[in-house]
Amino acid sequence: MKKLSNVEGYLLTGHIISMAFGLAGIILVVPNIDFMTKLTSFEWGQKIFAWSMAGGGVIYMLLGTVAVAIYAYRKLGLWHWLGFMVPAIGLSLTSELLGTSTGFPFGHYRYLSNLGYKIAGLVPFTIPLSWFYLGFSAYIIALVGLQTIAMKNWLRYLGAIAFGSLCLTSWDFVLDPAMSQAPIPFWVWEQPGAFFGMPYQNFAGWMGTGMVFMAVATLLWRMKPLNLSDMDLSLPLTIYLANFTFATVLSLAAGFYLPVLLGIVLGVVPIVALYWRATNNFNSSELWLQVK
């Protein structure tokens, strides 16, 4: 497990570095024609630029996925790791395929070619992976944080589903406007909406999809005892905040301030508050009994 922990740390570091590299490309290189021309005048510059455009987004999402998968396996075991990852990926992919082919539940949109191979020619394979690693990070912090509050067990799980889905959706408040209107967009809305180019339906779709796969994962988790004692939540918190920061920088660079404010209030504040409760009001014996 020690070796897995080390690998997990390397993957998390690579995830953050890859996002920083991608931000630099989107914000500094692509909009600056003179700089991009000078960069691509060198052979090494052409290779870096081509790699960034073809695989930069894919790499950071793959690294984040594997880091969270190792963390979930190491901390929760095989059943609870797969019990979350399989429904998260499967159900989010189903929603995305429906969304890109019918417009339900997010609205009418389509993905471009910057995020890897498209499943059924519609959804990049990396998209359901991001649902998994961000959704898991939000859910596990919410669940452990709520264990410190006296309430009925079913209400605690319901709260984890609600807060986890809200924090996941709040990340999209910030990410979606920027990524769809970046100098090199990653997806486009064929049904422009009132919220910085996005339909409000999109957020209902995000909230609903998150709640469905988190509810399925909750039912699977409750089939076997779950020990939440000794839960170091540093990795899921770092994953959430790093991805939120990535989205924030893109949004601020595009002049989208309201989405960032909403994301902080509805996403970052609850996540940090629940993390604080989990780390400052921890009682391992109670945690075991409450979720068993």
C-alpha positions as a printed Julia matrix, in Angstrom:
292×3 Matrix{Float64}:
   0.0    0.0     0.0
   2.94   2.33    0.64
   4.04   1.98   -2.98
   0.5    2.69   -4.15
   0.43   5.78   -1.98
   3.64   7.03   -3.61
   2.29   6.37   -7.1
  -0.9    8.17   -6.13
   1.13  11.24   -5.14
   3.1   11.23   -8.4
  -0.12  10.96  -10.41
  -1.71  13.83   -8.48
   1.36  15.99   -9.12
   1.28  15.12  -12.81
  -2.44  15.9   -12.92
  -1.88  19.4   -11.55
   1.17  20.09  -13.75
  -0.74  18.94  -16.85
  -3.61  21.3   -16.03
  -1.18  24.19  -15.51
   0.46  23.39  -18.85
  -2.95  23.33  -20.52
  -3.92  26.66  -18.96
  -0.73  28.26  -20.25
  -1.48  27.01  -23.74
  -5.12  28.13  -23.78
  -4.6   31.52  -22.14
  -1.1   32.59  -23.18
  -0.08  30.75  -26.34
  -3.2   30.34  -28.5
  -4.5   33.95  -28.22
  -0.99  35.37  -28.8
  -0.4   34.92  -32.53
   3.12  36.39  -32.48
   4.24  34.15  -29.63
   2.64  31.09  -31.21
   4.34  31.85  -34.54
   7.74  32.13  -32.85
   7.14  28.97  -30.83
   6.15  26.89  -33.84
   9.11  28.17  -35.86
  11.22  25.72  -33.85
  10.88  21.98  -34.37
  10.63  21.36  -30.63
   8.02  24.11  -30.39
   5.93  22.46  -33.07
   6.09  19.14  -31.22
   5.1   20.7   -27.9
   2.23  22.62  -29.45
   0.99  19.58  -31.39
   1.14  17.4   -28.27
  -0.66  20.03  -26.22
  -3.48  20.38  -28.72
  -3.83  16.63  -29.33
  -3.36  15.19  -25.87
  -3.03  17.84  -23.16
  -6.64  17.54  -21.96
  -6.58  13.76  -22.25
  -3.44  13.42  -20.13
  -4.59  15.48  -17.17
  -7.93  13.67  -16.98
  -6.3   10.24  -17.23
  -3.85  11.13  -14.44
  -6.68  12.43  -12.24
  -8.74   9.3   -12.85
  -5.96   6.88  -11.97
  -4.95   8.9    -8.89
  -8.5    8.84   -7.51
  -8.97   5.16   -8.44
  -5.84   4.19   -6.5
  -6.93   6.34   -3.56
 -10.41   4.76   -3.51
  -8.97   1.23   -3.71
  -6.35   1.92   -1.05
  -8.72   3.6     1.4
 -12.02   1.79    0.79
 -11.18  -1.51   -0.88
 -12.11  -3.11   -4.2
 -15.89  -3.31   -3.67
 -16.38   0.34   -2.7
 -13.94   1.63   -5.31
 -15.69  -0.19   -8.18
 -19.08   0.37   -6.53
 -18.63   4.08   -7.18
 -16.52   4.12  -10.35
 -18.66   1.76  -12.45
 -22.0    3.58  -11.97
 -20.3    6.99  -12.17
 -18.7    6.23  -15.52
 -21.55   4.14  -16.91
 -24.42   6.47  -15.98
 -22.61   9.7   -16.85
 -21.67   8.24  -20.24
 -25.32   7.32  -20.78
 -26.38  10.89  -19.94
 -23.71  12.35  -22.24
 -24.68  10.08  -25.13
 -28.33  11.05  -24.66
 -27.37  14.72  -24.4
 -25.27  14.79  -27.56
 -27.83  12.81  -29.59
 -31.18  14.07  -28.26
 -30.54  17.21  -26.2
 -31.74  15.55  -22.98
 -30.82  16.11  -20.15
 -28.31  18.93  -20.75
 -29.51  20.69  -23.88
 -28.22  20.53  -27.45
 -24.42  20.51  -27.68
 -21.59  18.62  -29.33
 -17.99  17.87  -28.47
 -15.09  18.91  -30.66
 -11.89  16.93  -31.19
  -9.6   18.04  -28.35
 -10.51  15.55  -25.63
  -9.65  12.17  -27.11
 -11.41   9.33  -28.91
 -15.18   9.77  -29.08
 -17.42   6.91  -27.99
 -20.05   6.31  -30.69
 -18.56   9.36  -32.41
 -20.24  11.61  -29.84
 -18.61  11.67  -26.39
 -14.85  11.75  -25.68
 -13.89   8.79  -23.49
 -12.32  11.2   -21.0
 -15.6   12.93  -20.13
 -17.15  10.12  -18.03
 -13.74   9.73  -16.36
 -13.94  13.34  -15.17
 -17.44  12.7   -13.82
 -15.97   9.86  -11.79
 -12.95  11.54  -10.24
 -14.67  14.87   -9.49
 -17.87  13.16   -8.36
 -16.04  10.76   -6.06
 -13.96  13.57   -4.55
 -17.06  15.65   -3.77
 -19.08  12.69   -2.47
 -16.47  11.2    -0.15
 -15.75  14.57    1.49
 -19.49  15.18    1.94
 -20.06  11.69    3.37
 -17.2   11.8     5.88
 -17.98  15.4     6.84
 -21.63  14.58    7.52
 -20.62  11.63    9.71
 -19.62  14.19   12.32
 -23.2   15.53   12.57
 -25.79  13.67   14.64
 -28.57  12.55   12.29
 -30.27   9.42   11.04
 -28.1    7.26    8.83
 -30.42   7.44    5.78
 -30.51  11.23    6.08
 -26.71  11.34    6.23
 -26.4    9.41    2.97
 -29.08  11.55    1.35
 -27.14  14.64    2.41
 -23.93  13.23    0.92
 -25.7   12.64   -2.39
 -27.18  16.15   -2.37
 -24.0   17.98   -1.35
 -21.8   15.84   -3.58
 -24.0   16.52   -6.61
 -24.24  20.24   -5.8
 -20.46  20.6    -5.52
 -19.98  18.66   -8.75
 -22.5   20.9   -10.53
 -20.89  24.03   -9.06
 -17.64  23.06  -10.76
 -19.57  23.02  -14.05
 -20.92  26.53  -13.35
 -17.35  27.71  -13.77
 -15.97  25.25  -16.31
 -18.65  25.09  -18.98
 -18.84  28.74  -20.09
 -15.06  29.0   -20.34
 -14.39  25.68  -22.08
 -17.13  26.23  -24.66
 -15.93  29.76  -25.46
 -12.15  29.37  -25.09
  -9.82  30.47  -27.94
  -9.88  26.78  -28.9
 -13.27  25.52  -27.65
 -13.72  21.94  -26.45
 -17.48  21.76  -27.04
 -20.1   24.03  -28.56
 -23.71  24.73  -27.63
 -26.11  24.42  -30.54
 -28.84  25.68  -28.21
 -27.35  28.86  -26.68
 -28.72  29.71  -23.26
 -29.08  32.69  -20.96
 -26.32  31.69  -18.53
 -23.16  32.83  -20.35
 -24.17  30.91  -23.45
 -25.45  27.82  -21.6
 -29.07  26.77  -21.05
 -30.17  26.44  -17.44
 -31.27  22.94  -18.37
 -27.6   22.0   -18.4
 -27.31  22.45  -14.64
 -30.45  20.43  -13.97
 -28.91  17.68  -16.08
 -25.66  17.83  -14.16
 -27.38  17.8   -10.79
 -29.68  14.98  -11.81
 -26.93  12.82  -13.33
 -24.73  13.29  -10.27
 -27.55  12.39   -7.89
 -28.44   9.26   -9.85
 -24.96   7.72   -9.96
 -24.2    8.76   -6.38
 -27.48   7.18   -5.24
 -26.62   3.93   -7.06
 -23.12   3.98   -5.55
 -24.61   4.57   -2.09
 -26.85   1.5    -2.43
 -23.88  -0.61   -3.54
 -21.68   0.71   -0.72
 -24.29  -0.2     1.88
 -24.23  -3.84    0.79
 -20.9   -4.28    2.59
 -19.53  -2.67    5.78
 -17.7    0.56    5.07
 -14.95   1.71    7.39
 -14.4    5.46    7.12
 -11.94   5.63    9.99
  -8.48   7.05    9.32
  -9.69   8.79    6.17
  -7.13  11.27    4.92
  -9.18  13.48    2.6
  -6.24  15.53    1.31
  -6.25  13.94   -2.15
  -9.98  14.39   -2.93
  -9.86  17.97   -1.6
  -6.79  18.73   -3.74
  -8.41  17.17   -6.8
 -11.56  19.24   -6.37
  -9.8   22.54   -5.65
  -7.21  22.05   -8.42
  -9.9   21.41  -11.03
 -11.99  24.28   -9.71
  -8.95  26.56   -9.95
  -8.35  25.43  -13.54
 -11.94  26.35  -14.42
 -11.73  29.61  -12.46
  -8.63  30.84  -14.29
 -10.26  30.1   -17.65
 -13.48  31.89  -16.65
 -11.72  34.94  -15.25
  -9.56  35.17  -18.38
 -12.8   35.23  -20.41
 -14.32  37.85  -18.12
 -16.91  35.49  -16.59
 -17.06  36.57  -12.94
 -20.56  35.55  -11.85
 -20.02  31.82  -12.57
 -16.89  31.9   -10.42
 -18.74  33.55   -7.54
 -21.58  31.03   -7.76
 -19.1   28.17   -7.9
 -17.27  29.39   -4.81
 -20.46  29.87   -2.79
 -22.16  26.63   -3.83
 -19.12  24.42   -4.34
 -15.89  25.48   -2.67
 -17.44  26.74    0.58
 -19.43  23.52    1.26
 -16.49  21.3     0.3
 -14.05  23.15    2.54
 -16.58  23.29    5.41
 -17.28  19.54    5.19
 -13.57  18.8     4.93
 -12.95  20.92    8.03
 -15.63  19.03    9.96
 -14.25  15.69    8.82
 -10.72  16.52    9.94
 -11.56  18.38   13.15
 -14.45  16.31   14.53
 -13.23  12.83   13.73
 -14.28   9.85   15.84
 -13.26   6.6    14.16
 -15.34   4.27   16.35
 -18.53   6.23   15.64
 -17.79   6.37   11.95
 -17.53   2.61   11.76
 -20.78   1.99   13.62
 -22.78   4.6    11.77
 -22.08   3.33    8.27
 -21.94  -0.39    9.0
